[in-house]
Amino acid sequence: MNRNKLTKRFLLLSAALTMALGQSAFAGETVALNLDDAMLRAFQNNPTVSIAQYELDSARASYNAARQSRGISISANHDSNRSGNNDAPKNITNTHSNTLTAALPIFTGGKLSGSIKQAKANYQYNEVGVQRTYNEMRSTVTDGYFNMLQADNIQKLSAESVTRLEDHLKNVQAQYDVGVVAKVDVLRSQVELANAKQTLIQAENAYQVAEANMNKIVGLPMDTTLKLDNLLVYNAYDKNMDDCLAYAAEHRPELMQAKYGVDAAKGALLVARSGHMPQVSASATQALGSDHWLGDNRTKWYAGINVKMNVFDTGVTLSKIHGAEADLKKAEETYRDTVNAVNLDVRSNYLGLREAEKRISTTKLAVEQADEDYRIAQLRYMSGVGTNTDVLDAQVALTQAKTNYTKALYDYNTSKTALETSIGVPMSNPATAVKVQAAKTAKAVKAAEEKTEEAAK
């Protein structure tokens, strides 16, 4: 393959990737969507991720400002004044002065170190907050995706129920026409069919709502028609309860944020206590002044140490200390409460996962049994040894069994996502992953081109 062909392939691949990343659906368009596509679209279009990133940028800037406050600060000042004597109106004097001062904090009694500690903890809190946003976005997208799949399956099951009842009504009507069954069988079958159609209407509406919600999550027009890959399947989860609790203790973002909240409160307490400590700084000043602009004559310089200490402030500093101590206790209790809440969340989601897992096997067997029961009931009715009620009851049981099986799959998949979120399984920004893959592809194409050139030589 020559270089031109490789280049064309790379350009086509780049164009396809660009379209995949940037495409937007027009109103009423049909869009095929798998779970990875949904994740990518949500991360691109949902403002929650951007908000978390901007909060992190702001916290980083505040942390940098706190650290840089340890260094030298230089300030410049200019004054221009005109003065005169009331008894001698013509005796007017102009003065122009300039000062350039450099100052360096030497000892702040913990004020600077406390501010840095507080800003650092706030930065770390928001850094973990970005990861928490990623995890919660994954949960939101996955739940919306599975909810739409569940609604679609229920809609299909309701349509199957209507079809079975329509076929059964035809058989009943045919037997009634030849005088084999009573009118009551026809009426009962018609009522059951009408009820099934009502259920189908409700299922179709639920699906449309779920589809609109999914469109909102991924940033598509509300009337976009979505075609999803069916992911309501059973994949075994191999971690036990202890594994999940141990993992959550190390990775759950809320726990880390609560810990950083304690660190921030400790920093705030240092700042409050510094009000009772002396503040020591060094400074050097160069002064210039004259009665002519720019005022750059008659220079003077000053250098020295400044010590300042609050002797009496009617209890303001002491009240700030008490408030900071209370905030620290509050942060510590918040951390303890968060630990308990996370443990409960993990246990609840794990038990929900295992419960749904057990229901999958039992409901799957129930579907097979209900299907056989419905078949036998139909044969018995057609042979004149069964009743219409038997067939209708068997049909209801079959629909319910299939619904229970679908719901068990739905509950298992959503519980699995909820469990992974509750233990803090990290979710990276899929847009970043796509960019990395694009870079790898470009690198591979470049390597192939270089290899071709070497072979040509």
TIDOFI-925559 format. One record per residue (C-alpha): x, y, z; residue in three letters. Coordinates in steps of 0.02 Angstrom, whole numbers, plus 50000, padded with zeros to 5 digits. Example, Ala and Ser with C-alpha at 12.3 -4.5 7.8 and 13.67 -1.06 7.14 Angstrom:
BEGIN
506154977550390ALA506844994750357SER
This chain:
BEGIN
500005000050000MET500775016649948ASN500865032450052ARG499415041049964ASN498235026750004LYS498775026750186LEU498505045350195THR496765043850120LYS496305030150244ARG496915040850388PHE495915055850328LEU494345045350311LEU494615038250486LEU494875055650557SER493305062050473ALA492295047350540ALA492975050250715LEU492585068850705THR490805065150650MET490605052450791ALA491175065150919LEU490265080250854GLY488695074150770GLN487045081150830SER485345074550787ALA484025084850704PHE482245084850771ALA481355068750729GLY482935059750675GLU483285041550718THR484915038550811VAL485705021650847ALA486445022051021LEU487435009651125ASN487945012651305LEU489685019151259ASP488935031551135ASP487705037251267ALA489115040051392MET490125050051266LEU488655061051218ARG488195064151400ALA489965069351446PHE490035080951295GLN488335089151317ASN487835088151501ASN488365104151595PRO488635094951760THR490365088951707VAL490885106451650SER490265114251813ILE491305102051916ALA492855105851811GLN492615124651830TYR492435122552019GLU494075112952019LEU494925126751918ASP494315139852042SER494915129552191ALA496615126952109ARG496805145652083ALA496355149052266SER497625136052323TYR498985143752215ASN498565161052282ALA498685154652462ALA500395146752431ARG501055162052340GLN500565173352486SER502135167052577ARG503245176552456GLY503785194552438ILE502485207352389SER502985223752306ILE501855238752300SER502055255952221ALA501175271852276ASN501115289552206HIS500375305052288ASP500175322352211SER499595336452327ASN499365355052316ARG499255365852471SER499145384152517GLY498965396552661ASN497335405652687ASN498275421152744ASP499395420652590ALA498315414952445PRO499755416152321LYS500905405152424ASN500455388352343ILE501535372952360THR501525357252251ASN502185340752317THR502405324452224HIS502975308652311SER503285290552260ASN503585275452369THR504095257852322LEU503885245152463THR504375226852473ALA503625216452613ALA503915198552671LEU502915189352805PRO504065181452934ILE502875174753065PHE500975174853056THR500535163653204GLY499815150353089GLY498755161952983LYS499675158352820LEU499935139752851SER498105138152902GLY497515147152745SER498615135952637ILE497985120352726LYS496195125952703GLN496425130252519ALA497335113952484LYS495945103752565ALA494645113352465ASN495625109852305TYR495745091352346GLN493885091152388TYR493455098152216ASN494715086752131GLU493805071752204VAL492185080652159GLY492615079251974VAL492825060451993GLN491195059752091ARG490335068951949THR491015056351824TYR490385041851930ASN488675049551955GLU488545053551770MET488915035351729ARG487525030251848SER486315042851773THR486675037351594VAL486625018751634THR485005020151733ASP484195030251594GLY484805017851464TYR484195002451559PHE482565011151603ASN482215013751418MET482664995651380LEU481504989951519GLN480095000851453ALA480384993951278ASP480324975951340ASN478724979151439ILE477974987251285GLN478404971851181LYS477714960051313LEU476094970051318SER475984968951128ALA476274950051137GLU474864948751265SER473694958251149VAL474164946951003THR473854931051104ARG472174937451164LEU471664942650987GLU472094925150923ASP471164917251067HIS469634928351037LEU469604922550855LYS469584904450913ASN468224907851041VAL467184917350913GLN467364903050788ALA466784890350917GLN465354901550970TYR464804903350789ASP464594884450775VAL463744883450945GLY465154874751040VAL465404888051176VAL464284900551263ALA464174919251232LYS464974922451401VAL466634915551336ASP466624928151195VAL466194942551311LEU467514937751439ARG468834936251303SER468344953351233GLN468504961251406VAL470224953551434GLU470784959651263LEU470164977351301ALA471104977151467ASN472694971051380ALA472554985251253LYS472424997751396GLN474004990451471THR474864991751302LEU474395010151287ILE475145013451459GLN476715003851413ALA476915013651252GLU476745029951347ASN478025024351478ALA479235020151337TYR479015037351257GLN479355045651425VAL480905034851452ALA481515039151276GLU481275057851306ALA482215056451470ASN483645047551382MET483695061051250ASN483825074151387LYS485265064951471ILE486305063451313VAL485845080651246GLY484785075851095LEU483135083951040PRO481695076851142MET480805069550991ASP482335059950929THR481975041550900THR483275030650985LEU483785013050936LYS484695005051083LEU485744989351096ASP484904976951213ASN486054975451365LEU484784968151486LEU485794952251508VAL486494942851656TYR488364944251687ASN488924936851853ALA489664948651984TYR491104940152075ASP491464951952223LYS490784947752396ASN490134959952527MET491804961852617ASP492704965552454ASP491444979152413CYS491554987252584LEU493464987152581ALA493494994652406TYR492245008152455ALA493315013052606ALA494745017052487GLU493865023852334HIS492155031352375ARG492285049952329PRO491095055652466GLU492235048052600LEU493755057052530MET492775073252519GLN492215071652699ALA494025068752751LYS494585084252657TYR493175093652743GLY493995089452909VAL495685095452844ASP494905111852786ALA494105114552956ALA495785111653041LYS496555124752928GLY495165137052971ALA495485134053156LEU497335138453133LEU496815154653048VAL495625158953189ALA496935155453324ARG498205166353236SER497195181353295GLY497995179253467HIS499755177753396MET500975191453344PRO501135195553160GLN502935198753107VAL503455205252937SER504975213352858ALA504875227952740SER505985239552639ALA505405255952563THR506165267752438GLN505395285152444ALA505565299152317LEU504785316252316GLY504905334252253SER503835349252209ASP503985345152024HIS503245330851924TRP503725316351930LEU504325318852107GLY505955309352085ASP507125320052193ASN507605319452377ARG507645300652398THR507475291552562LYS507455273252607TRP506775263452753TYR507035245552807ALA506425236652962GLY505405223753052ILE503575226253094ASN502765217153240VAL500895218453264LYS499835209653394MET498015210653442ASN497945215353626VAL496075217653650PHE494615215853529ASP493125213453647THR493155194553620GLY492995194453429VAL494495182953403THR493965171353542LEU492235169853465SER493015165753296LYS494045152053379ILE492505144653462HIS491595144953294GLY493055136453205ALA493135123153341GLU491285119753319ALA491515118653129ASP492915106053155LEU491815095253267LYS490445096553138LYS491635090952998ALA492225076153103GLU490445070753138GLU490025073052953THR491455061352910TYR490845048453036ARG489075049752970ASP489695048152791THR490625032152835VAL489025024652904ASN487995030752756ALA489235023352631VAL489255006652720ASN487355006252719LEU487305011252536ASP488524997452487VAL487614984252589ARG485914989452520SER486504989152338ASN487444972752361TYR485934964152439LEU484834971352302GLY486024964352172LEU486004946952248ARG484114947252269GLU483874951652085ALA485134938252038GLU484104924952128LYS482514931252046ARG483274929351873ILE483444910551889SER481734908051970THR480794919351849THR481654911451699LYS481014894351755LEU479294902051787ALA479234908451607VAL479554890951540GLU478214883551654GLN476954897251614ALA477254895251428ASP476914876551440GLU475394879451550ASP474674891751423TYR474954879351281ARG474084865451376ILE472634876751425ALA472374881351243GLN472384863151187LEU471174858151325ARG469994872251279TYR470064867951094MET469714849651139SER468204854651243GLY468904848351410VAL469554865151473GLY468734881851507THR468964899151436ASN469434905051610THR470874892651613ASP471574899751452VAL471384917851508LEU472164914351677ASP473604905251593ALA473854919951475GLN473914932251620VAL475134920951712ALA476254919751558LEU476294938551534THR476654941151719GLN478044928251718ALA478894936451569LYS478694953451650THR479454947051812ASN480934939851717TYR481234956051624THR481094966051785LYS482334954351871ALA483594957551731LEU483264976251743TYR483454976451932ASP485054966251921TYR485874977751794ASN485364993851882THR485874986752051SER487564982251979LYS487824999951918THR487225006952085ALA488414995352177LEU489905000552070GLU489455018752102THR489245015852289SER490955007652307ILE491785021252201GLY492325011852045VAL493155026051949PRO492375032051788MET493495041451668SER492875054351544ASN492485044051386PRO492885059251279ALA494675058151343THR494735039751301ALA494165043351123VAL495515056651103LYS496835044551166VAL496225031451043GLN496275044150902ALA498065048550949ALA498545030150949LYS497735027950778THR498665042950707ALA500295036250779LYS499975019150701ALA499625026850531VAL501205037250542LYS502225021850587ALA501485012550437ALA501945027050323GLU503735027450388GLU503865008550364LYS503245010250185THR504515023950150GLU505925013350220GLU505384998750110ALA505355010149958ALA507155015349991LYS
